[in-house]
Amino acid sequence: MRINLKVLSVLGFLTCVALLAGAYYFEYAMGMEPCPLCIMQRVATLMVAIGCLLSFFLIRRPLALLIASIWTLLSSFFGIYLSYHHNWLQNLPADQVPSCGPSLEYMLDAFPVMDIVTVLLRGNGDCADISWNFAGLSMPGWLMVFFIGFAIASAYAVFSAWQARQIQQA
């Protein structure tokens, strides 16, 4: 059975939009302040969404589709890394949790960009708080499930685009 890559791209994009909308709902409607790793996971979700959107529009160009699919796959791996690290922090014993850092606004004013990126990727004590949970998984746990799904779908898209590219060259 062949999966329609156009439908897969739209589904991936809409899923990313729903995830980002949910994140902003939790932030603005429920008053839950995102930690540095939450912000980075939003960036990874946006990167996956951009890859899915590009895949949709470049579906008839095998090389461009291959590049967009590889972008989506790498973005998914980045998201898996971030959500895994976030889950790891949430499961540390209380005495091993790193200290909380300054706010993002303060860091943007006071620190060089590379230091900010390092702090965002590492996370801090705020990242260890579990403020929401569904079916035994926290938000980063659910995001890891979605990023794994995105990785599987984009790996399929890479394989399909590679095959189409080979056929086009023959």
ROMI-886660 format. One line per field, with one value per residue (C-alpha): residue number from 1; z, y, x. Coordinates in nm, 2 decimals. Example, Ala and Ser with C-alpha at 12.3 -4.5 7.8 and 13.67 -1.06 7.14 Angstrom:
BEGIN
seq c(1 / 2)
w c(0.78 / 0.71)
v c(-0.45 / -0.11)
u c(1.23 / 1.37)
//
This chain:
BEGIN
seq c(1 / 2 / 3 / 4 / 5 / 6 / 7 / 8 / 9 / 10 / 11 / 12 / 13 / 14 / 15 / 16 / 17 / 18 / 19 / 20 / 21 / 22 / 23 / 24 / 25 / 26 / 27 / 28 / 29 / 30 / 31 / 32 / 33 / 34 / 35 / 36 / 37 / 38 / 39 / 40 / 41 / 42 / 43 / 44 / 45 / 46 / 47 / 48 / 49 / 50 / 51 / 52 / 53 / 54 / 55 / 56 / 57 / 58 / 59 / 60 / 61 / 62 / 63 / 64 / 65 / 66 / 67 / 68 / 69 / 70 / 71 / 72 / 73 / 74 / 75 / 76 / 77 / 78 / 79 / 80 / 81 / 82 / 83 / 84 / 85 / 86 / 87 / 88 / 89 / 90 / 91 / 92 / 93 / 94 / 95 / 96 / 97 / 98 / 99 / 100 / 101 / 102 / 103 / 104 / 105 / 106 / 107 / 108 / 109 / 110 / 111 / 112 / 113 / 114 / 115 / 116 / 117 / 118 / 119 / 120 / 121 / 122 / 123 / 124 / 125 / 126 / 127 / 128 / 129 / 130 / 131 / 132 / 133 / 134 / 135 / 136 / 137 / 138 / 139 / 140 / 141 / 142 / 143 / 144 / 145 / 146 / 147 / 148 / 149 / 150 / 151 / 152 / 153 / 154 / 155 / 156 / 157 / 158 / 159 / 160 / 161 / 162 / 163 / 164 / 165 / 166 / 167 / 168 / 169 / 170)
w c(0.00 / -0.10 / 0.13 / -0.04 / 0.04 / -0.02 / 0.24 / 0.48 / 0.44 / 0.51 / 0.81 / 0.95 / 0.90 / 1.06 / 1.35 / 1.41 / 1.39 / 1.65 / 1.88 / 1.86 / 1.92 / 2.22 / 2.36 / 2.32 / 2.48 / 2.78 / 2.80 / 2.75 / 2.85 / 3.14 / 3.25 / 3.23 / 3.16 / 2.92 / 3.03 / 2.80 / 2.67 / 2.60 / 2.39 / 2.20 / 2.15 / 1.99 / 1.76 / 1.66 / 1.60 / 1.38 / 1.19 / 1.13 / 1.02 / 0.77 / 0.63 / 0.59 / 0.42 / 0.18 / 0.11 / 0.02 / -0.23 / -0.37 / -0.42 / -0.80 / -0.78 / -0.64 / -0.55 / -0.37 / -0.20 / -0.09 / 0.07 / 0.24 / 0.37 / 0.50 / 0.67 / 0.84 / 0.95 / 1.10 / 1.27 / 1.41 / 1.55 / 1.71 / 1.86 / 1.99 / 2.15 / 2.32 / 2.45 / 2.57 / 2.76 / 2.90 / 3.02 / 3.17 / 3.37 / 3.49 / 3.62 / 3.81 / 4.19 / 4.34 / 4.47 / 4.12 / 3.93 / 3.79 / 3.94 / 3.77 / 3.54 / 3.45 / 3.23 / 2.85 / 2.83 / 3.06 / 2.88 / 2.55 / 2.70 / 2.89 / 2.72 / 2.38 / 2.15 / 2.18 / 2.56 / 2.53 / 2.29 / 2.52 / 2.82 / 2.61 / 2.50 / 2.84 / 3.03 / 3.40 / 3.71 / 3.56 / 3.31 / 3.59 / 3.69 / 3.57 / 3.54 / 3.31 / 3.26 / 3.05 / 3.05 / 3.25 / 3.01 / 3.06 / 2.78 / 2.67 / 2.68 / 2.44 / 2.22 / 2.20 / 2.08 / 1.81 / 1.71 / 1.68 / 1.45 / 1.25 / 1.22 / 1.09 / 0.84 / 0.72 / 0.68 / 0.46 / 0.26 / 0.23 / 0.10 / -0.14 / -0.27 / -0.31 / -0.52 / -0.73 / -0.79 / -0.90 / -1.14 / -1.28 / -1.34 / -1.52)
v c(0.00 / 0.34 / 0.64 / 0.96 / 1.21 / 1.51 / 1.39 / 1.30 / 1.65 / 1.82 / 1.60 / 1.67 / 2.04 / 2.05 / 1.84 / 2.09 / 2.38 / 2.20 / 2.13 / 2.50 / 2.62 / 2.39 / 2.53 / 2.88 / 2.79 / 2.65 / 2.96 / 3.23 / 3.08 / 2.87 / 3.09 / 2.82 / 2.99 / 2.79 / 2.69 / 2.72 / 2.36 / 2.42 / 2.71 / 2.51 / 2.23 / 2.49 / 2.58 / 2.22 / 2.18 / 2.49 / 2.35 / 2.02 / 2.23 / 2.42 / 2.10 / 1.95 / 2.26 / 2.27 / 1.90 / 1.97 / 2.24 / 2.06 / 1.72 / 1.71 / 1.80 / 1.49 / 1.66 / 1.95 / 1.70 / 1.49 / 1.80 / 1.91 / 1.56 / 1.54 / 1.88 / 1.74 / 1.42 / 1.62 / 1.86 / 1.56 / 1.42 / 1.76 / 1.75 / 1.39 / 1.50 / 1.80 / 1.62 / 1.32 / 1.56 / 1.74 / 1.41 / 1.32 / 1.64 / 1.59 / 1.25 / 1.35 / 1.33 / 1.67 / 1.71 / 1.66 / 1.91 / 2.20 / 2.55 / 2.78 / 3.04 / 3.40 / 3.47 / 3.46 / 3.84 / 3.91 / 3.66 / 3.83 / 4.17 / 4.05 / 3.75 / 3.67 / 3.46 / 3.14 / 3.15 / 3.18 / 2.89 / 2.68 / 2.76 / 2.69 / 2.35 / 2.25 / 2.35 / 2.45 / 2.38 / 2.53 / 2.24 / 1.98 / 2.10 / 1.89 / 2.11 / 1.90 / 1.53 / 1.31 / 0.93 / 0.91 / 1.14 / 1.50 / 1.75 / 1.67 / 1.30 / 1.36 / 1.57 / 1.29 / 1.06 / 1.31 / 1.37 / 1.00 / 0.99 / 1.28 / 1.10 / 0.78 / 0.97 / 1.19 / 0.88 / 0.73 / 1.06 / 1.06 / 0.70 / 0.78 / 1.10 / 0.91 / 0.64 / 0.91 / 1.08 / 0.76 / 0.69 / 1.05 / 1.01 / 0.68)
u c(0.00 / 0.13 / 0.07 / -0.01 / 0.27 / 0.05 / -0.20 / 0.09 / 0.24 / -0.10 / -0.16 / 0.19 / 0.14 / -0.20 / -0.08 / 0.21 / -0.04 / -0.26 / 0.04 / 0.15 / -0.21 / -0.23 / 0.10 / -0.02 / -0.36 / -0.18 / 0.04 / -0.22 / -0.55 / -0.43 / -0.14 / 0.13 / 0.47 / 0.69 / 1.03 / 1.34 / 1.30 / 0.93 / 1.03 / 1.28 / 1.03 / 0.80 / 1.08 / 1.13 / 0.76 / 0.77 / 1.07 / 0.87 / 0.57 / 0.78 / 0.92 / 0.57 / 0.45 / 0.75 / 0.69 / 0.33 / 0.42 / 0.73 / 0.56 / 0.62 / 0.99 / 1.17 / 1.50 / 1.32 / 1.09 / 1.39 / 1.55 / 1.23 / 1.18 / 1.54 / 1.48 / 1.16 / 1.34 / 1.63 / 1.38 / 1.20 / 1.52 / 1.59 / 1.25 / 1.30 / 1.63 / 1.47 / 1.16 / 1.37 / 1.60 / 1.30 / 1.15 / 1.48 / 1.49 / 1.14 / 1.23 / 1.54 / 1.54 / 1.47 / 1.83 / 1.98 / 1.76 / 1.96 / 1.90 / 1.65 / 1.80 / 1.70 / 1.40 / 1.44 / 1.37 / 1.66 / 1.89 / 1.81 / 1.92 / 2.22 / 2.39 / 2.54 / 2.32 / 2.53 / 2.50 / 2.13 / 2.11 / 2.32 / 2.09 / 1.77 / 1.90 / 2.02 / 1.71 / 1.69 / 1.50 / 1.18 / 1.19 / 1.17 / 0.82 / 0.53 / 0.23 / 0.02 / -0.02 / -0.25 / -0.26 / 0.06 / 0.26 / 0.36 / 0.36 / 0.72 / 0.63 / 0.34 / 0.56 / 0.82 / 0.54 / 0.45 / 0.81 / 0.87 / 0.56 / 0.69 / 1.03 / 0.87 / 0.65 / 0.94 / 1.17 / 0.90 / 0.89 / 1.27 / 1.26 / 0.97 / 1.14 / 1.47 / 1.29 / 1.11 / 1.45 / 1.61 / 1.32 / 1.35 / 1.72 / 1.67)
//
